[in-house]
């Protein structure tokens, strides 16, 4: 499994005032993955979404070579570990 913490630091420069600039394709993709993880986290807590987040989260887990598990909670745990 690949941990993306170092990759995230390289692709998202921050400034002293707290501003973060995402201006590379890798940074934009990482932001998208983090947004999907956050949306899935809200769905696991009981908020209702549009129903697309679970499928997108499973696609992200698959892109890392893992087999996504069957429940939202299990896929969220996998995402937490990968991202």
Buried (B, 14 or more C-beta within 10 A) or exposed (E): EEEBEEBBEEBBEEEEEEEEEBEEEBBEBBBEBBEBBEBBBEBBEEEEEEEEBBEBBBEBBEEBEBEBBEEBEEBBEBBEEBB
